[in-house]
Amino acid sequence: MNPAKVVILLAAFEARDNLSAPFSQECGAVIVSSLYLITAAHCLVDYKTPNLMRIRVGTSTLEQGGDVYNVAQFWTHPSYKVYSSNTGTYLDYDIGVIRLASPLKTTAKAQAAKLIPLNQELAQGVKGDSGGPIYKSDKNDNSVVALGSWTTCVGFVPNVNTDLANPDIRSFIREKTNSNI
């Protein structure tokens, strides 16, 4: 019996500070359809217009190779917020949706992710990169269970993730992508 092949469904969110600046990778993103991706809201909030952003798919080399797509529109969850307490800094509803200007080409390295079903419990201790996918621990299932939020890449421990099984998060994704994801 052959184990199922797990496909890596990661895209790179690249941005620049102004129109004359070069693009650089800011965060990961997850492909949810040929026109839509999801990433962490904190990756998007510093950019006011889509022409300062793009998506790169189909490569594992930083800022090189693969296919590059322009961003047409983006949204952050209306309840997204950053707050501090005596125990640290926290993010609520750290989810954003990106709409591409043109559909991406589906390849072996660029495919839509399968998201975890609603209301499933997120396992403790899962780790990922900001805005990037966190997969189920079952190596035969490429379901994305969460997005990296505060992670070791930004120096915060413990890792905090945006749970994609949360009905409020999923409703936001469905509304913006006009789909039944």
C-alpha positions as CSV (number, residue, x, y, z in Angstrom):
1,M,0.0,0.0,0.0
2,N,1.5,3.3,-1.1
3,P,1.1,6.3,1.3
4,A,-0.7,9.3,-0.1
5,K,1.5,12.1,-1.4
6,V,1.3,15.3,0.6
7,V,1.5,18.4,-1.5
8,I,3.0,21.6,-0.1
9,L,0.5,24.3,-0.7
10,L,2.6,27.3,0.4
11,A,2.8,30.6,-1.5
12,A,5.0,33.6,-0.7
13,F,3.5,37.0,0.1
14,E,6.0,39.6,-1.2
15,A,5.6,43.3,-0.6
16,R,7.5,46.6,-1.0
17,D,7.4,49.9,0.8
18,N,6.8,52.1,-2.2
19,L,6.4,51.7,-6.0
20,S,10.1,52.2,-6.7
21,A,11.3,49.7,-4.0
22,P,12.1,46.1,-4.7
23,F,9.8,43.3,-3.5
24,S,10.8,41.1,-0.6
25,Q,9.2,38.2,1.0
26,E,7.2,39.2,4.1
27,C,5.1,36.1,5.0
28,G,3.8,32.8,3.7
29,A,0.3,32.3,2.3
30,V,-2.1,29.4,1.6
31,I,-3.8,28.9,-1.8
32,V,-7.5,28.3,-1.3
33,S,-8.6,28.7,-5.0
34,S,-7.1,29.9,-8.3
35,L,-8.0,33.5,-7.3
36,Y,-7.8,33.6,-3.5
37,L,-5.1,33.0,-0.8
38,I,-5.2,33.4,3.0
39,T,-2.4,34.8,5.1
40,A,-2.1,36.4,8.6
41,A,-3.7,39.8,8.9
42,H,-0.6,41.2,10.5
43,C,1.2,40.5,7.2
44,L,-1.2,42.8,5.4
45,V,-1.9,45.8,7.7
46,D,1.2,47.8,6.8
47,Y,0.3,47.9,3.1
48,K,-2.5,50.3,2.0
49,T,-2.7,49.4,-1.7
50,P,-2.5,46.1,-3.6
51,N,0.2,47.4,-6.0
52,L,2.6,47.1,-3.1
53,M,2.0,43.4,-2.9
54,R,2.4,40.2,-5.0
55,I,2.2,36.5,-4.6
56,R,4.9,34.0,-5.7
57,V,4.0,30.3,-6.1
58,G,5.8,27.2,-7.4
59,T,9.2,27.7,-5.9
60,S,11.0,27.0,-2.6
61,T,13.7,29.5,-3.4
62,L,13.4,32.8,-1.6
63,E,12.3,35.6,-4.0
64,Q,13.3,33.6,-7.1
65,G,11.6,31.3,-9.6
66,G,8.1,30.1,-9.8
67,D,5.2,32.3,-11.0
68,V,4.4,35.8,-9.7
69,Y,0.9,37.2,-9.5
70,N,-0.3,40.7,-8.8
71,V,-2.8,41.4,-6.0
72,A,-6.1,42.9,-6.9
73,Q,-7.6,43.3,-3.5
74,F,-7.1,42.2,0.1
75,W,-9.1,42.2,3.4
76,T,-8.3,41.7,7.1
77,H,-10.8,40.2,9.5
78,P,-12.9,43.1,10.9
79,S,-12.2,41.8,14.5
80,Y,-8.4,41.7,13.9
81,K,-6.6,43.4,16.7
82,V,-3.3,43.5,18.5
83,Y,-3.3,44.0,22.2
84,S,-0.9,43.8,25.1
85,S,-1.3,42.5,28.6
86,N,1.0,41.8,31.5
87,T,1.7,38.4,30.0
88,G,2.6,39.6,26.5
89,T,1.4,40.8,23.1
90,Y,-1.5,38.9,21.5
91,L,-3.4,38.9,18.1
92,D,-7.1,38.2,17.7
93,Y,-8.6,37.1,14.4
94,D,-5.2,37.2,12.6
95,I,-6.5,36.3,9.2
96,G,-6.5,38.0,5.8
97,V,-7.8,37.2,2.4
98,I,-5.9,38.1,-0.8
99,R,-7.6,38.2,-4.3
100,L,-5.3,37.9,-7.2
101,A,-5.6,40.1,-10.4
102,S,-5.5,36.9,-12.5
103,P,-6.0,33.2,-11.7
104,L,-2.9,31.3,-10.9
105,K,-1.9,28.3,-12.9
106,T,-2.4,25.0,-11.1
107,T,0.8,22.9,-11.0
108,A,2.2,20.2,-8.9
109,K,3.7,23.0,-6.7
110,A,0.7,25.3,-6.8
111,Q,-2.6,23.8,-5.7
112,A,-5.6,24.8,-3.5
113,A,-5.3,23.6,0.1
114,K,-7.9,21.5,1.8
115,L,-8.9,23.3,5.0
116,I,-9.7,21.4,8.3
117,P,-13.4,20.9,8.9
118,L,-15.2,23.3,11.2
119,N,-15.1,23.0,14.9
120,Q,-12.2,20.5,15.0
121,E,-9.8,20.8,17.9
122,L,-6.4,22.3,17.0
123,A,-3.6,20.2,18.4
124,Q,-1.3,21.8,21.0
125,G,2.2,22.7,20.0
126,V,1.8,22.9,16.2
127,K,4.2,25.3,14.6
128,G,4.5,27.3,11.4
129,D,5.8,30.4,9.8
130,S,3.9,33.7,9.8
131,G,1.0,33.6,7.4
132,G,1.9,30.1,6.3
133,P,0.1,26.8,6.6
134,I,0.2,24.5,9.6
135,Y,-0.8,20.9,8.5
136,K,-2.5,18.1,10.3
137,S,0.0,15.8,12.0
138,D,-1.3,12.9,9.9
139,K,1.4,12.6,7.2
140,N,-1.2,11.2,4.7
141,D,-3.5,14.2,5.0
142,N,-2.5,17.7,3.7
143,S,-5.4,19.5,5.4
144,V,-4.3,22.9,6.6
145,V,-5.5,23.3,10.3
146,A,-4.1,26.8,11.0
147,L,-2.1,29.8,9.9
148,G,1.1,30.8,11.7
149,S,0.5,34.0,13.6
150,W,3.0,34.9,16.3
151,T,5.8,32.4,15.6
152,T,9.4,31.8,16.2
153,C,10.3,33.6,13.0
154,V,9.2,36.9,14.7
155,G,10.8,35.9,18.0
156,F,7.6,35.2,20.1
157,V,7.3,32.1,22.1
158,P,5.0,30.2,22.5
159,N,3.7,30.0,18.9
160,V,0.2,31.3,18.4
161,N,-1.8,30.2,15.5
162,T,-5.1,31.2,13.7
163,D,-7.4,28.2,14.0
164,L,-9.1,27.6,10.6
165,A,-11.7,25.4,12.2
166,N,-13.1,28.4,14.0
167,P,-16.6,29.3,12.6
168,D,-16.0,33.0,12.7
169,I,-12.7,32.7,10.9
170,R,-14.1,30.4,8.3
171,S,-17.2,32.6,7.8
172,F,-14.9,35.5,6.9
173,I,-13.0,33.4,4.4
174,R,-16.2,32.2,2.8
175,E,-17.6,35.7,2.6
176,K,-14.5,37.2,0.9
177,T,-13.9,34.3,-1.5
178,N,-17.6,33.9,-2.2
179,S,-17.2,30.1,-1.8
180,N,-18.1,27.3,0.5
181,I,-14.5,26.7,1.7
